[in-house]
Amino acid sequence: MASDVQVTNGASKDASTDGKNEGISEEEIALYDRQIRLWGMKAQEKIRTANILLITCRALGNEIAKNLVLAGIGSITILDHEVVSPDDLGAQFLITEADIGKPRAEAVRPPLQKMNPRVTITADTSIAALKDPSFYATFTLTIATDLDYTALCTINEAANFSARPFYAACLHGLYGFAFADLITHDYQIERQVLSTTTLLGPETPSRTLLSVTPTPSTGPGAPHREVLTKREVYYPLRIANSSPLPPTITRLARRKKQVPPLLTCARALFEFQAAHLGRSPSHAAADLAAFTQLARATHDMLSLPRETLTAEFLKGFLASLHAEVAPAAAWVGGFVAQDVINVLGRREQPLQNFGVFDGESGEARVFALQPIFEAEGMGNGMAMRQAGAQASTDQAPL
């Protein structure tokens, strides 16, 4: 059964109360002083009222939960129906040998609570696949980790149904990825005023500049600064996984060669899982052949040169499936948590929309995987998002 721990920071667990709070106490200001200086009091107030759902709490989930709890989110629910096994002791720092046999969601709650007693932490040991779509409406944002492609898509669509942002992330040894579907997200960036005129309107196929507002002067001789309000439009994982790379990459041979083969393998893994009831490739010859064929077809679909997808990389990726390596978990988990914090505070450019991390090469890249529409022939669902993107270019400055 789920368990609750009460806190005293005044944060509400109802997503509908975002932004409504009793004010940050002096103790909280002292506790979060460093991050308040980084992203401001208003952003911290939004963070402290956020109610986050984290699905699956293995090594990657440990890192995400730790970072969000230390940042002072209002509440977090850990949804994980698995029990702790001896295999979990390698990279999952929130559990110990004494937790073997216990529900993982229950096992990670006490150490998380010790990190920040002000945060409400709930353990839910039910199965995510059995949750009604309305379940996700009670959360500010959902993060699903280490699940198969079909499960991720199902949760993504349920979160979309309730107009809630969604993140997906998975770890495979030294390799990891993160995906974001924020539906439509407005955020602000502060910068020094440029000497050239800044034009409102589309900046990229997904991003629109809505307004530019001067900030009050901080004193004589201080540089003039301004706040830019921008909007990003997103698409669900199921659509992103079948979308091409942007023309800014595919039209230049040099840039195509720079795309890591990890992107191809991550998408091929999704396709394999979708065709095999959620399971990943085993070491059986038939599975290896099927995955290799999918990877090569995916590489071709992305218009990438065949020589960048080597047999050596395919072998290394397959050998790493579902393995947990602590440094890679720390990097991917920290990246996801930081992006979530930025999104909650509506500060800085969010992930758009698929990031990959190769711990072997130390390379991390983000790709905007979005459909390319013709002028006519869009389905109703895509037309709605496309219309939303167009509407943002016609909207009056906020």
C-alpha distance (Angstrom), angle and dihedral (degrees) to the residues before:
residue distance angle dihedral
M1 . . .
A2 3.78 . .
S3 3.78 117.4 .
D4 3.80 130.5 -156.2
V5 3.77 132.0 -148.7
Q6 3.80 116.0 -160.3
V7 3.77 122.4 -136.1
T8 3.79 137.5 -171.4
N9 3.78 104.6 -134.1
G10 3.80 94.8 98.5
A11 3.80 94.4 -120.7
S12 3.78 117.1 150.0
K13 3.79 124.1 -135.2
D14 3.81 91.8 -148.1
A15 3.78 111.4 96.2
S16 3.79 88.7 -149.8
T17 3.82 89.8 69.9
D18 3.81 95.2 59.5
G19 3.79 109.7 145.1
K20 3.83 94.3 18.3
N21 3.79 113.5 107.3
E22 3.76 143.4 133.1
G23 3.79 93.6 -105.9
I24 3.77 131.4 -93.0
S25 3.79 113.6 -71.2
E26 3.80 124.5 -131.0
E27 3.81 88.9 -108.9
E28 3.80 90.9 55.6
I29 3.79 92.0 47.3
A30 3.80 89.0 54.1
L31 3.82 92.4 45.0
Y32 3.80 95.4 48.5
D33 3.81 96.9 31.9
R34 3.80 95.7 123.7
Q35 3.79 96.3 50.7
I36 3.81 92.8 41.6
R37 3.79 86.9 57.8
L38 3.81 88.8 51.2
W39 3.80 101.6 47.6
G40 3.81 105.9 9.7
M41 3.78 138.7 -113.6
K42 3.81 95.8 -78.1
A43 3.78 91.5 55.6
Q44 3.81 91.4 48.3
E45 3.80 90.2 51.8
K46 3.81 89.8 54.5
I47 3.79 91.0 47.8
R48 3.82 93.1 51.1
T49 3.82 91.8 54.6
A50 3.82 95.4 46.8
N51 3.80 119.5 115.9
I52 3.82 109.0 -156.7
L53 3.81 129.6 -166.0
L54 3.81 115.2 -152.4
I55 3.80 114.8 -171.5
T56 3.83 116.0 -156.8
C57 3.79 119.0 6.5
R58 3.79 108.7 -149.6
A59 3.83 120.9 133.5
L60 3.80 93.1 -56.2
G61 3.80 92.0 46.0
N62 3.82 89.9 48.2
E63 3.79 90.0 58.9
I64 3.80 94.9 45.3
A65 3.80 92.9 47.6
K66 3.81 92.7 46.9
N67 3.80 93.5 52.0
L68 3.80 94.5 45.9
V69 3.79 93.6 46.9
L70 3.80 92.4 48.9
A71 3.82 89.3 48.9
G72 3.80 89.4 60.1
I73 3.80 104.7 -112.6
G74 3.79 113.6 177.2
S75 3.79 97.6 -118.7
I76 3.78 142.1 -16.8
T77 3.79 131.1 -161.5
I78 3.81 117.6 -153.2
L79 3.82 108.1 -151.6
D80 3.81 110.4 -168.6
H81 3.81 126.8 136.1
E82 3.82 96.3 -172.7
V83 3.81 124.7 102.3
V84 3.80 124.3 -130.1
S85 3.82 113.8 -93.7
P86 3.83 131.2 -173.5
D87 3.82 88.5 -102.4
D88 3.81 89.1 64.8
L89 3.80 93.8 64.5
G90 3.80 95.5 77.8
A91 3.82 104.1 73.6
Q92 3.81 104.8 -2.2
F93 3.81 102.3 98.5
L94 3.81 95.8 -179.4
I95 3.82 93.2 69.8
T96 3.80 135.5 59.3
E97 3.77 136.6 -161.8
A98 3.80 88.4 -91.5
D99 3.82 89.0 65.1
I100 3.82 95.5 61.8
G101 3.79 108.6 125.8
K102 3.81 94.1 19.4
P103 3.81 123.3 112.5
R104 3.79 105.9 -89.4
A105 3.80 93.2 -134.8
E106 3.81 90.2 56.4
A107 3.80 93.3 43.8
V108 3.81 96.3 55.5
R109 3.79 95.9 46.1
P110 3.85 100.8 77.4
P111 3.83 96.2 52.2
L112 3.80 90.4 45.4
Q113 3.79 90.1 50.6
K114 3.80 90.8 52.6
M115 3.80 89.9 54.8
N116 3.81 91.4 59.9
P117 3.83 120.1 1.3
R118 3.82 89.8 -172.0
V119 3.80 93.1 70.9
T120 3.80 121.6 85.7
I121 3.81 108.0 -128.9
T122 3.80 121.6 -168.2
A123 3.80 126.7 -171.7
D124 3.81 116.5 -150.5
T125 3.80 115.4 -175.1
S126 3.79 97.1 -177.1
I127 3.81 124.6 110.6
A128 3.81 116.5 -90.1
A129 3.81 92.5 -146.1
L130 3.81 90.3 61.6
K131 3.80 95.2 53.5
D132 3.78 118.7 112.8
P133 3.82 113.9 -119.6
S134 3.81 89.0 -116.4
F135 3.83 88.2 65.4
Y136 3.82 90.6 76.3
A137 3.81 93.2 55.6
T138 3.82 90.2 75.1
F139 3.82 92.1 64.7
T140 3.77 131.5 75.1
L141 3.79 91.5 -141.4
T142 3.83 139.3 -4.9
I143 3.82 127.2 -138.8
A144 3.82 117.7 -170.5
T145 3.81 118.5 -169.8
D146 3.80 136.7 -173.0
L147 3.81 96.4 1.8
D148 3.78 129.9 132.0
Y149 3.78 121.8 -96.7
T150 3.81 97.6 -100.7
A151 3.81 92.0 49.8
L152 3.80 91.2 49.1
C153 3.81 91.6 49.9
T154 3.80 92.2 48.2
I155 3.81 92.3 51.8
N156 3.81 91.1 43.6
E157 3.80 90.9 54.0
A158 3.82 92.2 46.3
A159 3.81 90.4 51.8
N160 3.81 89.5 47.9
F161 3.81 89.5 52.4
S162 3.81 88.1 60.7
A163 3.83 93.1 39.6
R164 3.80 91.3 -115.2
P165 3.83 124.8 145.6
F166 3.80 117.0 -110.2
Y167 3.80 135.4 -155.7
A168 3.80 128.3 -171.6
A169 3.79 125.6 -168.5
C170 3.80 135.4 170.3
L171 3.79 135.6 -176.3
H172 3.80 126.1 -149.5
G173 3.78 109.5 176.3
L174 3.80 107.7 -73.3
Y175 3.81 90.9 -6.3
G176 3.78 128.3 81.4
F177 3.77 143.1 160.4
A178 3.79 139.0 -161.1
F179 3.80 129.3 -160.3
A180 3.80 130.7 -169.5
D181 3.79 131.6 -161.8
L182 3.80 106.4 178.3
I183 3.83 91.5 163.0
T184 3.82 94.8 -144.5
H185 3.79 118.3 -7.4
D186 3.81 130.5 -175.9
Y187 3.79 120.0 -161.8
Q188 3.79 141.0 162.4
I189 3.78 135.1 -125.0
E190 3.80 123.7 -168.7
R191 3.78 119.2 -150.2
Q192 3.79 143.6 154.6
V193 3.80 113.0 -82.1
L194 3.80 111.9 -95.8
S195 3.78 124.6 -132.7
T196 3.81 90.3 -124.7
T197 3.81 127.5 68.8
T198 3.80 115.0 -95.8
L199 3.81 111.5 -137.5
L200 3.79 121.7 -147.0
G201 3.79 118.9 -130.3
P202 3.81 139.4 60.1
E203 3.80 117.6 -4.0
T204 3.81 97.4 173.2
P205 3.83 133.7 -3.6
S206 3.82 88.3 -86.7
R207 3.81 104.0 29.9
T208 3.81 130.6 69.4
L209 3.80 129.3 -177.3
L210 3.80 105.8 -133.7
S211 3.80 103.9 178.2
V212 3.80 146.1 -9.1
T213 3.81 116.7 -146.6
P214 3.82 125.3 -176.2
T215 3.81 114.8 -128.5
P216 3.82 123.1 -135.0
S217 3.79 114.4 -88.5
T218 3.79 115.2 -100.6
G219 3.81 93.2 -149.6
P220 3.81 145.9 -50.9
G221 3.79 112.3 -40.0
A222 3.81 93.4 10.8
P223 3.83 114.7 137.6
H224 3.79 115.3 -101.0
R225 3.79 112.8 -109.0
E226 3.80 135.5 -168.4
V227 3.80 139.8 -165.3
L228 3.80 119.2 -128.3
T229 3.80 117.9 -156.2
K230 3.79 112.6 -155.6
R231 3.79 136.9 178.2
E232 3.80 128.4 -145.8
V233 3.83 122.4 -163.0
Y234 3.82 118.4 -153.0
Y235 3.80 140.6 -166.0
P236 3.83 130.6 -147.0
L237 3.80 122.6 -95.6
R238 3.80 92.9 -106.5
I239 3.80 90.2 60.0
A240 3.81 95.8 38.8
N241 3.80 90.9 53.2
S242 3.80 91.0 58.8
S243 3.81 96.2 41.0
P244 3.80 125.5 104.1
L245 3.77 127.6 -117.9
P246 3.82 112.8 -91.4
P247 3.82 117.8 -89.5
T248 3.82 89.1 -115.0
I249 3.81 85.1 73.6
T250 3.80 105.0 30.7
R251 3.79 96.5 50.7
L252 3.81 92.8 61.1
A253 3.82 120.6 63.2
R254 3.80 91.5 -154.8
R255 3.80 92.6 56.5
K256 3.79 92.9 46.2
K257 3.80 89.9 55.8
Q258 3.81 89.3 53.2
V259 3.82 94.1 58.2
P260 3.82 106.0 106.2
P261 3.83 116.6 -122.3
L262 3.81 86.9 -127.8
L263 3.80 89.1 80.5
T264 3.80 89.9 56.8
C265 3.81 92.7 46.7
A266 3.80 93.6 48.3
R267 3.79 91.4 53.0
A268 3.80 92.8 43.4
L269 3.81 89.0 51.7
F270 3.80 89.2 54.6
E271 3.79 90.4 51.3
F272 3.80 91.9 48.7
Q273 3.81 91.9 49.9
A274 3.80 91.6 48.2
A275 3.81 90.3 53.6
H276 3.83 95.6 44.0
L277 3.81 104.3 48.0
G278 3.78 93.9 -96.1
R279 3.79 100.7 -51.6
S280 3.80 123.3 127.7
P281 3.82 124.8 -130.0
S282 3.79 115.4 -73.1
H283 3.80 125.2 -151.8
A284 3.81 90.2 -94.6
A285 3.79 114.1 123.0
A286 3.80 92.5 -122.6
D287 3.81 92.2 54.5
L288 3.78 93.0 46.6
A289 3.79 91.2 50.7
A290 3.81 92.6 46.8
F291 3.80 93.1 49.4
T292 3.80 92.7 46.4
Q293 3.79 90.1 52.2
L294 3.82 91.1 49.0
A295 3.79 91.8 48.1
R296 3.79 93.1 51.5
A297 3.80 91.7 47.1
T298 3.81 90.4 49.0
H299 3.80 91.0 48.5
D300 3.80 89.8 52.7
M301 3.80 92.0 46.6
L302 3.81 89.1 54.4
S303 3.84 88.2 52.2
L304 3.80 91.6 -122.2
P305 3.83 123.8 152.0
R306 3.80 111.6 -97.4
E307 3.80 94.0 -133.2
T308 3.83 91.0 68.3
L309 3.82 91.7 64.2
T310 3.79 103.2 68.8
A311 3.79 130.1 -175.8
E312 3.80 88.0 -123.0
F313 3.81 92.7 58.3
L314 3.81 92.5 45.8
K315 3.80 89.9 51.7
G316 3.80 92.7 49.1
F317 3.79 93.1 47.7
L318 3.80 93.9 49.9
A319 3.81 91.1 48.0
S320 3.82 89.5 54.5
L321 3.80 99.3 51.7
H322 3.82 111.6 138.4
A323 3.81 92.9 -10.3
E324 3.81 115.8 139.4
V325 3.80 121.0 -135.9
A326 3.80 114.1 179.6
P327 3.84 99.6 -142.1
A328 3.81 91.9 49.7
A329 3.81 90.8 46.7
A330 3.80 89.6 51.0
W331 3.80 92.6 51.6
V332 3.81 97.6 45.7
G333 3.81 93.0 39.5
G334 3.78 91.9 49.2
F335 3.80 91.0 48.5
V336 3.81 93.1 51.4
A337 3.81 94.1 44.9
Q338 3.80 92.3 48.5
D339 3.79 91.4 50.2
V340 3.81 90.9 49.0
I341 3.81 90.0 51.7
N342 3.81 90.8 50.0
V343 3.80 90.5 49.4
L344 3.80 93.0 49.1
G345 3.79 90.7 49.8
R346 3.82 91.7 41.2
R347 3.79 90.2 -131.1
E348 3.79 128.6 135.9
Q349 3.81 131.7 -4.4
P350 3.84 112.0 -46.0
L351 3.79 126.6 -143.8
Q352 3.83 109.7 -72.7
N353 2.92 98.5 -148.1
F354 3.85 133.0 -68.2
G355 3.80 122.9 30.4
V356 3.81 126.4 -176.1
F357 3.82 128.5 -164.9
D358 3.79 124.6 -160.5
G359 3.79 108.7 -167.5
E360 3.78 91.6 -174.4
S361 3.80 93.8 61.6
G362 3.80 95.5 24.9
E363 3.80 90.0 -126.0
A364 3.80 126.0 141.3
R365 3.82 123.5 -176.7
V366 3.79 136.0 175.9
F367 3.81 122.3 -148.8
A368 3.81 128.5 -168.8
L369 3.81 101.4 -137.0
Q370 3.78 106.3 -171.8
P371 3.80 136.5 147.1
I372 3.78 120.1 -100.2
F373 3.80 110.7 -136.2
E374 3.75 130.7 -158.1
A375 3.79 118.4 -136.2
E376 3.82 90.3 -96.4
G377 3.75 137.9 23.6
M378 3.79 101.3 56.1
G379 3.79 116.3 148.9
N380 3.80 117.6 -117.8
G381 3.79 95.7 -102.6
M382 3.78 94.1 50.5
A383 3.77 91.7 41.9
M384 3.80 88.4 58.5
R385 3.79 92.8 55.5
Q386 3.77 91.9 41.3
A387 3.80 89.2 50.5
G388 3.78 89.1 49.9
A389 3.77 90.3 53.6
Q390 3.80 91.1 49.0
A391 3.79 91.9 47.0
S392 3.77 90.0 56.7
T393 3.81 90.2 62.4
D394 3.81 91.0 54.7
Q395 3.78 97.1 43.4
A396 3.80 118.9 113.0
P397 3.82 115.4 -112.4
L398 3.79 112.2 -81.7
